[in-house]
Amino acid sequence: MRRTPQGLRLHIGLFGRRNVGKSSLLNAMTRQAVSIVSDVAGTTTDPVEKPMELLPIGPVVFIDTAGIDDHGALGAQRIQRTRRVFDRTDVAVLVAEAGLWGEFEEDILHLFLEREQPVIVVFNKTDLAKISLRLTTRLAENDVPMVRAVACNGEGVDALRLALVSCVPDEFLYPPPLLGDLVPPGEPVLLVTPIDKEAPKGRLILPQVQAIRDTLDHDAWVVVVRENQLDAAMDSLRRPPALVVTDSQVFGPVAERIPPEIHLTSFSILQARVKGDLGELVRGAEAIDNLAPGDRVLVAEACTHHPIEEDIGTVKIPCWLEDRVGGSLRFDHVRGRDFPEDVGPYRLVIHCGACMWNRRSMLSRILACRAAGVPITNYGIAIAAMHGILERVTRPLV
């Protein structure tokens, strides 16, 4: 409970061929035997994650991936898992063996440059071979940082740390507030937090905790109530709250009881603007009115919890959506890192708030849907649209 959530950590991915020293480099960086090191190519079969504090950056998570030059059926699965890491990488570290640079390295480098993701090239095993001057010149011309290393003895680790510091995206160093910019200092914020069977035992869910912390960080104050205490809380306040934030599942009854002049939004919509692209997700919700019975809808949940009988993604949203459409829809559900490579068959993608993920992960899915011409929205925005209050609950964020 005291550790920084994964979604607030800088994601640093290590990529390259098999047996170029990615795992050795990670172990040297963390000063721990995080990954198994062996002379046998393909020792790393699945991405290995290591959360840590990397000063002066702060909380990060290193992701050691399998080699992308693997072969056979299992190799194809390993490559697929490695490529999924691309979508959540904030800073990429491309590890190449000195004197060995070819199509694999060029493809990875081009991919990250094309996606405008920071990438650092580490030439490992420089004690055994030289690096082409033409190659280093070309990388320098493209502003790609380079590090010379001998990972097995820790040489080059300090240089890599400095390169990582120089590549940290500004949005990580200066993250946008969750809601603090929406509320003047000294004003009250009212949070409506239903406690259901899926809430973690003994504590609040992460978006609620983050909202409380961000409010306090910006010198406002917080009142937290359950939905059945809303009227009493409103009556007890000497002045109206500057903002009411509710769980999206109770948008309907909360919107009816909060006067229209008071700003209202939801935890999920707050997540949409800091974890994704609010404008794109709002536009995606417009597709709800274009759905027809029989259309396919994908519901994506970042967490992998076991759904209960009243689960928001598998039960409530499908019921509300079919009531809105006036007929049955065909729903597919994915959880965790699973996501179709081709979303073209779907008329709409509805995603959770992605509170446990970093922003890069959510943006990658939004871009994939945009490329396929498929609208995407998130839980809170979709629920607001179905209740006819989307303009009201997004107005405070514009």
TORKOL-4160 file (C-alpha; in steps of 0.2 Angstrom, whole numbers, padded with zeros to 4 digits, m for minus):
398
<pt num="1" X="0000" Y="0000" Z="0000"/>
<pt num="2" X="0015" Y="0012" Z="0002"/>
<pt num="3" X="0023" Y="0008" Z="m0015"/>
<pt num="4" X="0021" Y="0020" Z="m0030"/>
<pt num="5" X="0007" Y="0013" Z="m0041"/>
<pt num="6" X="0013" Y="0005" Z="m0057"/>
<pt num="7" X="0004" Y="0018" Z="m0067"/>
<pt num="8" X="0014" Y="0032" Z="m0060"/>
<pt num="9" X="0031" Y="0025" Z="m0064"/>
<pt num="10" X="0042" Y="0029" Z="m0079"/>
<pt num="11" X="0041" Y="0013" Z="m0090"/>
<pt num="12" X="0059" Y="0009" Z="m0096"/>
<pt num="13" X="0059" Y="m0006" Z="m0109"/>
<pt num="14" X="0075" Y="m0015" Z="m0114"/>
<pt num="15" X="0074" Y="m0022" Z="m0132"/>
<pt num="16" X="0086" Y="m0031" Z="m0143"/>
<pt num="17" X="0091" Y="m0048" Z="m0150"/>
<pt num="18" X="0093" Y="m0064" Z="m0139"/>
<pt num="19" X="0109" Y="m0065" Z="m0129"/>
<pt num="20" X="0115" Y="m0047" Z="m0132"/>
<pt num="21" X="0116" Y="m0044" Z="m0113"/>
<pt num="22" X="0099" Y="m0036" Z="m0109"/>
<pt num="23" X="0097" Y="m0046" Z="m0093"/>
<pt num="24" X="0115" Y="m0042" Z="m0088"/>
<pt num="25" X="0112" Y="m0024" Z="m0091"/>
<pt num="26" X="0096" Y="m0024" Z="m0081"/>
<pt num="27" X="0105" Y="m0033" Z="m0066"/>
<pt num="28" X="0119" Y="m0020" Z="m0067"/>
<pt num="29" X="0107" Y="m0006" Z="m0067"/>
<pt num="30" X="0097" Y="m0013" Z="m0052"/>
<pt num="31" X="0112" Y="m0020" Z="m0043"/>
<pt num="32" X="0101" Y="m0036" Z="m0041"/>
<pt num="33" X="0099" Y="m0053" Z="m0050"/>
<pt num="34" X="0082" Y="m0048" Z="m0057"/>
<pt num="35" X="0084" Y="m0058" Z="m0073"/>
<pt num="36" X="0092" Y="m0075" Z="m0076"/>
<pt num="37" X="0108" Y="m0073" Z="m0086"/>
<pt num="38" X="0115" Y="m0087" Z="m0096"/>
<pt num="39" X="0125" Y="m0089" Z="m0112"/>
<pt num="40" X="0110" Y="m0099" Z="m0119"/>
<pt num="41" X="0101" Y="m0088" Z="m0131"/>
<pt num="42" X="0082" Y="m0085" Z="m0127"/>
<pt num="43" X="0084" Y="m0087" Z="m0108"/>
<pt num="44" X="0072" Y="m0073" Z="m0105"/>
<pt num="45" X="0055" Y="m0080" Z="m0111"/>
<pt num="46" X="0043" Y="m0067" Z="m0104"/>
<pt num="47" X="0044" Y="m0049" Z="m0100"/>
<pt num="48" X="0052" Y="m0047" Z="m0083"/>
<pt num="49" X="0047" Y="m0031" Z="m0073"/>
<pt num="50" X="0057" Y="m0023" Z="m0059"/>
<pt num="51" X="0050" Y="m0008" Z="m0050"/>
<pt num="52" X="0063" Y="0003" Z="m0041"/>
<pt num="53" X="0068" Y="0021" Z="m0037"/>
<pt num="54" X="0080" Y="0027" Z="m0050"/>
<pt num="55" X="0088" Y="0044" Z="m0043"/>
<pt num="56" X="0086" Y="0058" Z="m0048"/>
<pt num="57" X="0071" Y="0052" Z="m0059"/>
<pt num="58" X="0061" Y="0044" Z="m0046"/>
<pt num="59" X="0049" Y="0029" Z="m0047"/>
<pt num="60" X="0052" Y="0018" Z="m0062"/>
<pt num="61" X="0049" Y="0001" Z="m0069"/>
<pt num="62" X="0062" Y="m0008" Z="m0079"/>
<pt num="63" X="0055" Y="m0021" Z="m0092"/>
<pt num="64" X="0067" Y="m0034" Z="m0098"/>
<pt num="65" X="0060" Y="m0042" Z="m0114"/>
<pt num="66" X="0063" Y="m0058" Z="m0124"/>
<pt num="67" X="0074" Y="m0057" Z="m0140"/>
<pt num="68" X="0064" Y="m0051" Z="m0155"/>
<pt num="69" X="0075" Y="m0063" Z="m0166"/>
<pt num="70" X="0067" Y="m0079" Z="m0159"/>
<pt num="71" X="0061" Y="m0093" Z="m0170"/>
<pt num="72" X="0048" Y="m0106" Z="m0170"/>
<pt num="73" X="0030" Y="m0106" Z="m0163"/>
<pt num="74" X="0036" Y="m0102" Z="m0145"/>
<pt num="75" X="0047" Y="m0089" Z="m0152"/>
<pt num="76" X="0033" Y="m0081" Z="m0161"/>
<pt num="77" X="0023" Y="m0080" Z="m0145"/>
<pt num="78" X="0038" Y="m0072" Z="m0136"/>
<pt num="79" X="0040" Y="m0059" Z="m0150"/>
<pt num="80" X="0021" Y="m0055" Z="m0148"/>
<pt num="81" X="0023" Y="m0052" Z="m0129"/>
<pt num="82" X="0038" Y="m0041" Z="m0132"/>
<pt num="83" X="0029" Y="m0031" Z="m0145"/>
<pt num="84" X="0015" Y="m0028" Z="m0132"/>
<pt num="85" X="0029" Y="m0019" Z="m0121"/>
<pt num="86" X="0031" Y="m0007" Z="m0135"/>
<pt num="87" X="0014" Y="0001" Z="m0131"/>
<pt num="88" X="0018" Y="0005" Z="m0113"/>
<pt num="89" X="0036" Y="0010" Z="m0115"/>
<pt num="90" X="0040" Y="0028" Z="m0110"/>
<pt num="91" X="0059" Y="0027" Z="m0114"/>
<pt num="92" X="0066" Y="0012" Z="m0124"/>
<pt num="93" X="0083" Y="0005" Z="m0122"/>
<pt num="94" X="0089" Y="m0004" Z="m0138"/>
<pt num="95" X="0103" Y="m0015" Z="m0133"/>
<pt num="96" X="0115" Y="m0021" Z="m0147"/>
<pt num="97" X="0131" Y="m0031" Z="m0147"/>
<pt num="98" X="0145" Y="m0020" Z="m0153"/>
<pt num="99" X="0150" Y="m0024" Z="m0171"/>
<pt num="100" X="0133" Y="m0032" Z="m0174"/>
<pt num="101" X="0119" Y="m0020" Z="m0181"/>
<pt num="102" X="0107" Y="m0026" Z="m0193"/>
<pt num="103" X="0089" Y="m0027" Z="m0199"/>
<pt num="104" X="0082" Y="m0031" Z="m0181"/>
<pt num="105" X="0090" Y="m0016" Z="m0173"/>
<pt num="106" X="0085" Y="m0005" Z="m0188"/>
<pt num="107" X="0067" Y="m0010" Z="m0187"/>
<pt num="108" X="0066" Y="m0007" Z="m0168"/>
<pt num="109" X="0074" Y="0010" Z="m0169"/>
<pt num="110" X="0063" Y="0015" Z="m0184"/>
<pt num="111" X="0048" Y="0010" Z="m0174"/>
<pt num="112" X="0051" Y="0020" Z="m0159"/>
<pt num="113" X="0057" Y="0035" Z="m0169"/>
<pt num="114" X="0041" Y="0034" Z="m0179"/>
<pt num="115" X="0031" Y="0034" Z="m0164"/>
<pt num="116" X="0041" Y="0048" Z="m0156"/>
<pt num="117" X="0045" Y="0038" Z="m0141"/>
<pt num="118" X="0062" Y="0042" Z="m0133"/>
<pt num="119" X="0075" Y="0028" Z="m0137"/>
<pt num="120" X="0093" Y="0025" Z="m0131"/>
<pt num="121" X="0105" Y="0014" Z="m0140"/>
<pt num="122" X="0117" Y="0004" Z="m0129"/>
<pt num="123" X="0131" Y="m0005" Z="m0138"/>
<pt num="124" X="0136" Y="m0019" Z="m0126"/>
<pt num="125" X="0152" Y="m0030" Z="m0126"/>
<pt num="126" X="0162" Y="m0016" Z="m0132"/>
<pt num="127" X="0177" Y="m0025" Z="m0125"/>
<pt num="128" X="0176" Y="m0038" Z="m0139"/>
<pt num="129" X="0172" Y="m0028" Z="m0154"/>
<pt num="130" X="0172" Y="m0010" Z="m0161"/>
<pt num="131" X="0157" Y="0001" Z="m0166"/>
<pt num="132" X="0155" Y="0007" Z="m0184"/>
<pt num="133" X="0159" Y="0026" Z="m0185"/>
<pt num="134" X="0146" Y="0028" Z="m0199"/>
<pt num="135" X="0133" Y="0020" Z="m0188"/>
<pt num="136" X="0137" Y="0031" Z="m0173"/>
<pt num="137" X="0137" Y="0047" Z="m0184"/>
<pt num="138" X="0120" Y="0042" Z="m0191"/>
<pt num="139" X="0113" Y="0040" Z="m0173"/>
<pt num="140" X="0120" Y="0056" Z="m0168"/>
<pt num="141" X="0113" Y="0065" Z="m0183"/>
<pt num="142" X="0096" Y="0058" Z="m0177"/>
<pt num="143" X="0098" Y="0064" Z="m0159"/>
<pt num="144" X="0098" Y="0046" Z="m0153"/>
<pt num="145" X="0109" Y="0045" Z="m0137"/>
<pt num="146" X="0122" Y="0031" Z="m0137"/>
<pt num="147" X="0130" Y="0022" Z="m0123"/>
<pt num="148" X="0145" Y="0010" Z="m0123"/>
<pt num="149" X="0144" Y="m0004" Z="m0111"/>
<pt num="150" X="0151" Y="m0020" Z="m0104"/>
<pt num="151" X="0136" Y="m0025" Z="m0094"/>
<pt num="152" X="0144" Y="m0040" Z="m0086"/>
<pt num="153" X="0156" Y="m0029" Z="m0076"/>
<pt num="154" X="0144" Y="m0014" Z="m0074"/>
<pt num="155" X="0154" Y="m0003" Z="m0086"/>
<pt num="156" X="0143" Y="0010" Z="m0094"/>
<pt num="157" X="0129" Y="0009" Z="m0081"/>
<pt num="158" X="0132" Y="0027" Z="m0075"/>
<pt num="159" X="0132" Y="0033" Z="m0093"/>
<pt num="160" X="0115" Y="0025" Z="m0096"/>
<pt num="161" X="0108" Y="0033" Z="m0080"/>
<pt num="162" X="0113" Y="0050" Z="m0087"/>
<pt num="163" X="0105" Y="0046" Z="m0104"/>
<pt num="164" X="0089" Y="0040" Z="m0096"/>
<pt num="165" X="0088" Y="0057" Z="m0086"/>
<pt num="166" X="0090" Y="0067" Z="m0102"/>
<pt num="167" X="0076" Y="0057" Z="m0110"/>
<pt num="168" X="0063" Y="0057" Z="m0097"/>
<pt num="169" X="0047" Y="0065" Z="m0105"/>
<pt num="170" X="0041" Y="0082" Z="m0098"/>
<pt num="171" X="0024" Y="0074" Z="m0093"/>
<pt num="172" X="0033" Y="0063" Z="m0081"/>
<pt num="173" X="0043" Y="0076" Z="m0073"/>
<pt num="174" X="0029" Y="0088" Z="m0072"/>
<pt num="175" X="0013" Y="0078" Z="m0072"/>
<pt num="176" X="m0004" Y="0086" Z="m0074"/>
<pt num="177" X="m0015" Y="0087" Z="m0059"/>
<pt num="178" X="m0029" Y="0075" Z="m0058"/>
<pt num="179" X="m0042" Y="0089" Z="m0052"/>
<pt num="180" X="m0032" Y="0102" Z="m0042"/>
<pt num="181" X="m0033" Y="0114" Z="m0056"/>
<pt num="182" X="m0052" Y="0113" Z="m0056"/>
<pt num="183" X="m0054" Y="0119" Z="m0038"/>
<pt num="184" X="m0048" Y="0135" Z="m0030"/>
<pt num="185" X="m0037" Y="0133" Z="m0014"/>
<pt num="186" X="m0048" Y="0133" Z="0002"/>
<pt num="187" X="m0064" Y="0126" Z="m0007"/>
<pt num="188" X="m0072" Y="0110" Z="m0004"/>
<pt num="189" X="m0073" Y="0095" Z="m0015"/>
<pt num="190" X="m0086" Y="0082" Z="m0012"/>
<pt num="191" X="m0082" Y="0064" Z="m0017"/>
<pt num="192" X="m0096" Y="0051" Z="m0019"/>
<pt num="193" X="m0088" Y="0034" Z="m0017"/>
<pt num="194" X="m0100" Y="0018" Z="m0017"/>
<pt num="195" X="m0092" Y="0003" Z="m0008"/>
<pt num="196" X="m0097" Y="m0012" Z="m0018"/>
<pt num="197" X="m0091" Y="m0030" Z="m0018"/>
<pt num="198" X="m0076" Y="m0026" Z="m0029"/>
<pt num="199" X="m0069" Y="m0013" Z="m0018"/>
<pt num="200" X="m0052" Y="m0018" Z="m0010"/>
<pt num="201" X="m0055" Y="m0024" Z="0007"/>
<pt num="202" X="m0051" Y="m0011" Z="0020"/>
<pt num="203" X="m0047" Y="0003" Z="0008"/>
<pt num="204" X="m0053" Y="0014" Z="m0006"/>
<pt num="205" X="m0049" Y="0011" Z="m0025"/>
<pt num="206" X="m0035" Y="0020" Z="m0032"/>
<pt num="207" X="m0044" Y="0034" Z="m0042"/>
<pt num="208" X="m0053" Y="0039" Z="m0026"/>
<pt num="209" X="m0036" Y="0039" Z="m0016"/>
<pt num="210" X="m0028" Y="0049" Z="m0030"/>
<pt num="211" X="m0042" Y="0062" Z="m0030"/>
<pt num="212" X="m0041" Y="0064" Z="m0011"/>
<pt num="213" X="m0022" Y="0066" Z="m0012"/>
<pt num="214" X="m0022" Y="0078" Z="m0027"/>
<pt num="215" X="m0036" Y="0089" Z="m0018"/>
<pt num="216" X="m0025" Y="0091" Z="m0003"/>
<pt num="217" X="m0009" Y="0094" Z="m0013"/>
<pt num="218" X="m0018" Y="0109" Z="m0020"/>
<pt num="219" X="m0024" Y="0116" Z="m0003"/>
<pt num="220" X="m0042" Y="0112" Z="m0006"/>
<pt num="221" X="m0052" Y="0101" Z="0006"/>
<pt num="222" X="m0062" Y="0085" Z="0004"/>
<pt num="223" X="m0078" Y="0077" Z="0010"/>
<pt num="224" X="m0080" Y="0059" Z="0006"/>
<pt num="225" X="m0097" Y="0051" Z="0007"/>
<pt num="226" X="m0106" Y="0035" Z="0001"/>
<pt num="227" X="m0121" Y="0038" Z="m0012"/>
<pt num="228" X="m0134" Y="0036" Z="0002"/>
<pt num="229" X="m0126" Y="0050" Z="0012"/>
<pt num="230" X="m0126" Y="0063" Z="m0002"/>
<pt num="231" X="m0141" Y="0073" Z="0003"/>
<pt num="232" X="m0135" Y="0074" Z="0021"/>
<pt num="233" X="m0117" Y="0080" Z="0016"/>
<pt num="234" X="m0124" Y="0093" Z="0005"/>
<pt num="235" X="m0135" Y="0100" Z="0018"/>
<pt num="236" X="m0121" Y="0100" Z="0031"/>
<pt num="237" X="m0109" Y="0111" Z="0020"/>
<pt num="238" X="m0110" Y="0129" Z="0024"/>
<pt num="239" X="m0106" Y="0133" Z="0005"/>
<pt num="240" X="m0108" Y="0122" Z="m0010"/>
<pt num="241" X="m0094" Y="0111" Z="m0015"/>
<pt num="242" X="m0083" Y="0118" Z="m0030"/>
<pt num="243" X="m0083" Y="0101" Z="m0037"/>
<pt num="244" X="m0093" Y="0085" Z="m0035"/>
<pt num="245" X="m0084" Y="0069" Z="m0041"/>
<pt num="246" X="m0094" Y="0053" Z="m0041"/>
<pt num="247" X="m0091" Y="0035" Z="m0046"/>
<pt num="248" X="m0098" Y="0033" Z="m0064"/>
<pt num="249" X="m0110" Y="0019" Z="m0059"/>
<pt num="250" X="m0121" Y="0031" Z="m0049"/>
<pt num="251" X="m0120" Y="0045" Z="m0061"/>
<pt num="252" X="m0139" Y="0045" Z="m0064"/>
<pt num="253" X="m0145" Y="0048" Z="m0046"/>
<pt num="254" X="m0130" Y="0059" Z="m0041"/>
<pt num="255" X="m0134" Y="0071" Z="m0056"/>
<pt num="256" X="m0152" Y="0072" Z="m0051"/>
<pt num="257" X="m0147" Y="0077" Z="m0033"/>
<pt num="258" X="m0133" Y="0090" Z="m0037"/>
<pt num="259" X="m0139" Y="0107" Z="m0043"/>
<pt num="260" X="m0134" Y="0111" Z="m0061"/>
<pt num="261" X="m0124" Y="0126" Z="m0056"/>
<pt num="262" X="m0112" Y="0115" Z="m0046"/>
<pt num="263" X="m0098" Y="0107" Z="m0056"/>
<pt num="264" X="m0100" Y="0088" Z="m0058"/>
<pt num="265" X="m0089" Y="0074" Z="m0065"/>
<pt num="266" X="m0083" Y="0057" Z="m0061"/>
<pt num="267" X="m0067" Y="0048" Z="m0056"/>
<pt num="268" X="m0066" Y="0039" Z="m0073"/>
<pt num="269" X="m0068" Y="0055" Z="m0083"/>
<pt num="270" X="m0054" Y="0063" Z="m0073"/>
<pt num="271" X="m0043" Y="0048" Z="m0077"/>
<pt num="272" X="m0048" Y="0051" Z="m0096"/>
<pt num="273" X="m0039" Y="0067" Z="m0096"/>
<pt num="274" X="m0023" Y="0062" Z="m0087"/>
<pt num="275" X="m0021" Y="0045" Z="m0094"/>
<pt num="276" X="m0028" Y="0047" Z="m0112"/>
<pt num="277" X="m0035" Y="0059" Z="m0124"/>
<pt num="278" X="m0051" Y="0067" Z="m0117"/>
<pt num="279" X="m0057" Y="0075" Z="m0133"/>
<pt num="280" X="m0055" Y="0058" Z="m0143"/>
<pt num="281" X="m0064" Y="0048" Z="m0129"/>
<pt num="282" X="m0078" Y="0061" Z="m0129"/>
<pt num="283" X="m0080" Y="0060" Z="m0148"/>
<pt num="284" X="m0080" Y="0041" Z="m0147"/>
<pt num="285" X="m0095" Y="0041" Z="m0136"/>
<pt num="286" X="m0105" Y="0050" Z="m0150"/>
<pt num="287" X="m0104" Y="0033" Z="m0159"/>
<pt num="288" X="m0116" Y="0026" Z="m0146"/>
<pt num="289" X="m0131" Y="0034" Z="m0155"/>
<pt num="290" X="m0125" Y="0026" Z="m0171"/>
<pt num="291" X="m0126" Y="0008" Z="m0164"/>
<pt num="292" X="m0139" Y="m0004" Z="m0170"/>
<pt num="293" X="m0144" Y="m0021" Z="m0164"/>
<pt num="294" X="m0131" Y="m0034" Z="m0169"/>
<pt num="295" X="m0116" Y="m0023" Z="m0169"/>
<pt num="296" X="m0100" Y="m0029" Z="m0161"/>
<pt num="297" X="m0093" Y="m0019" Z="m0146"/>
<pt num="298" X="m0077" Y="m0022" Z="m0137"/>
<pt num="299" X="m0076" Y="m0019" Z="m0118"/>
<pt num="300" X="m0058" Y="m0018" Z="m0112"/>
<pt num="301" X="m0053" Y="m0019" Z="m0094"/>
<pt num="302" X="m0035" Y="m0015" Z="m0088"/>
<pt num="303" X="m0037" Y="m0025" Z="m0072"/>
<pt num="304" X="m0038" Y="m0043" Z="m0071"/>
<pt num="305" X="m0050" Y="m0045" Z="m0056"/>
<pt num="306" X="m0063" Y="m0058" Z="m0056"/>
<pt num="307" X="m0080" Y="m0050" Z="m0061"/>
<pt num="308" X="m0095" Y="m0051" Z="m0049"/>
<pt num="309" X="m0113" Y="m0052" Z="m0054"/>
<pt num="310" X="m0115" Y="m0033" Z="m0055"/>
<pt num="311" X="m0098" Y="m0030" Z="m0063"/>
<pt num="312" X="m0098" Y="m0013" Z="m0072"/>
<pt num="313" X="m0089" Y="m0019" Z="m0088"/>
<pt num="314" X="m0097" Y="m0036" Z="m0090"/>
<pt num="315" X="m0115" Y="m0033" Z="m0084"/>
<pt num="316" X="m0120" Y="m0015" Z="m0081"/>
<pt num="317" X="m0113" Y="m0006" Z="m0096"/>
<pt num="318" X="m0119" Y="m0020" Z="m0108"/>
<pt num="319" X="m0137" Y="m0018" Z="m0101"/>
<pt num="320" X="m0137" Y="0001" Z="m0102"/>
<pt num="321" X="m0130" Y="0000" Z="m0119"/>
<pt num="322" X="m0143" Y="m0012" Z="m0125"/>
<pt num="323" X="m0157" Y="m0002" Z="m0117"/>
<pt num="324" X="m0151" Y="0013" Z="m0126"/>
<pt num="325" X="m0150" Y="0004" Z="m0143"/>
<pt num="326" X="m0166" Y="m0005" Z="m0141"/>
<pt num="327" X="m0159" Y="m0023" Z="m0145"/>
<pt num="328" X="m0145" Y="m0035" Z="m0142"/>
<pt num="329" X="m0127" Y="m0031" Z="m0146"/>
<pt num="330" X="m0112" Y="m0043" Z="m0148"/>
<pt num="331" X="m0100" Y="m0040" Z="m0134"/>
<pt num="332" X="m0082" Y="m0046" Z="m0133"/>
<pt num="333" X="m0072" Y="m0043" Z="m0116"/>
<pt num="334" X="m0053" Y="m0042" Z="m0114"/>
<pt num="335" X="m0043" Y="m0040" Z="m0098"/>
<pt num="336" X="m0026" Y="m0035" Z="m0094"/>
<pt num="337" X="m0013" Y="m0033" Z="m0108"/>
<pt num="338" X="m0024" Y="m0043" Z="m0120"/>
<pt num="339" X="m0031" Y="m0033" Z="m0134"/>
<pt num="340" X="m0035" Y="m0038" Z="m0152"/>
<pt num="341" X="m0022" Y="m0033" Z="m0165"/>
<pt num="342" X="m0036" Y="m0029" Z="m0177"/>
<pt num="343" X="m0051" Y="m0019" Z="m0169"/>
<pt num="344" X="m0058" Y="m0016" Z="m0187"/>
<pt num="345" X="m0073" Y="m0028" Z="m0184"/>
<pt num="346" X="m0080" Y="m0017" Z="m0169"/>
<pt num="347" X="m0091" Y="m0003" Z="m0170"/>
<pt num="348" X="m0086" Y="0004" Z="m0153"/>
<pt num="349" X="m0072" Y="0001" Z="m0140"/>
<pt num="350" X="m0076" Y="0005" Z="m0122"/>
<pt num="351" X="m0061" Y="0005" Z="m0111"/>
<pt num="352" X="m0060" Y="0007" Z="m0092"/>
<pt num="353" X="m0051" Y="0022" Z="m0084"/>
<pt num="354" X="m0034" Y="0013" Z="m0085"/>
<pt num="355" X="m0030" Y="0020" Z="m0067"/>
<pt num="356" X="m0017" Y="0006" Z="m0065"/>
<pt num="357" X="m0008" Y="0010" Z="m0081"/>
<pt num="358" X="0004" Y="0023" Z="m0087"/>
<pt num="359" X="m0003" Y="0036" Z="m0100"/>
<pt num="360" X="0008" Y="0028" Z="m0114"/>
<pt num="361" X="m0002" Y="0012" Z="m0113"/>
<pt num="362" X="m0019" Y="0020" Z="m0115"/>
<pt num="363" X="m0013" Y="0032" Z="m0129"/>
<pt num="364" X="m0007" Y="0017" Z="m0138"/>
<pt num="365" X="m0024" Y="0009" Z="m0138"/>
<pt num="366" X="m0032" Y="0025" Z="m0143"/>
<pt num="367" X="m0020" Y="0027" Z="m0158"/>
<pt num="368" X="m0023" Y="0009" Z="m0163"/>
<pt num="369" X="m0042" Y="0012" Z="m0163"/>
<pt num="370" X="m0040" Y="0029" Z="m0173"/>
<pt num="371" X="m0029" Y="0020" Z="m0186"/>
<pt num="372" X="m0043" Y="0007" Z="m0188"/>
<pt num="373" X="m0056" Y="0020" Z="m0189"/>
<pt num="374" X="m0065" Y="0013" Z="m0174"/>
<pt num="375" X="m0072" Y="0025" Z="m0160"/>
<pt num="376" X="m0066" Y="0022" Z="m0143"/>
<pt num="377" X="m0072" Y="0029" Z="m0126"/>
<pt num="378" X="m0071" Y="0025" Z="m0108"/>
<pt num="379" X="m0083" Y="0019" Z="m0095"/>
<pt num="380" X="m0087" Y="0035" Z="m0087"/>
<pt num="381" X="m0089" Y="0045" Z="m0103"/>
<pt num="382" X="m0100" Y="0031" Z="m0110"/>
<pt num="383" X="m0111" Y="0030" Z="m0095"/>
<pt num="384" X="m0113" Y="0049" Z="m0095"/>
<pt num="385" X="m0118" Y="0049" Z="m0113"/>
<pt num="386" X="m0131" Y="0035" Z="m0110"/>
<pt num="387" X="m0138" Y="0046" Z="m0096"/>
<pt num="388" X="m0139" Y="0061" Z="m0106"/>
<pt num="389" X="m0127" Y="0072" Z="m0095"/>
<pt num="390" X="m0110" Y="0071" Z="m0105"/>
<pt num="391" X="m0109" Y="0089" Z="m0109"/>
<pt num="392" X="m0113" Y="0093" Z="m0091"/>
<pt num="393" X="m0099" Y="0082" Z="m0083"/>
<pt num="394" X="m0086" Y="0086" Z="m0096"/>
<pt num="395" X="m0089" Y="0105" Z="m0095"/>
<pt num="396" X="m0078" Y="0108" Z="m0079"/>
<pt num="397" X="m0063" Y="0099" Z="m0088"/>
<pt num="398" X="m0064" Y="0110" Z="m0104"/>
